[in-house]
Amino acid sequence: MKTAKIINKTKKIVLAEKAEIANNPWTRMRGLLGRDGLAEGEGLIIRPCNSIHTFFMKFSIDVIFLDKNMKIIKISNSLKSWRFFESLINGMIAIELPEGMLNKTDTKVDDFIEIICPV
């Protein structure tokens, strides 16, 4: 699967060095299912995406929703298993990160994100 680097441009800090990109129906549906966790530096970029769920997941995650301008419009710190995260009309991309990453990096709503995909 293709990977990318995720940077919080507002805070000038890397959120993930190696985030997988889920951009087709199969990879978006599969998401993080079947995994035991995300290591620091890992993540999952789901696009297009305006809502997620954590049904059948074995671990909690931090979640960022971005609009078309790559601005954070909603976050969830430590989203537990068996939860549904609301549908956002203007949500375009969801980023799933290891639990605690948003607090560690002080990532907040209205910060801007950059996704760098290697050629």
Secondary structure, DSSP 4 states (H G I P E B T S, - for coil): --EEEEEETTTTEEEEEEEEEE-SHHHHHHTTTT-S---TTEEEEESS-S-EE-TT-SS-EEEEEE-TTSBEEEEEEEEPSS-EE---TT--EEEEEETTHHHHHT--TT-BEEEE---
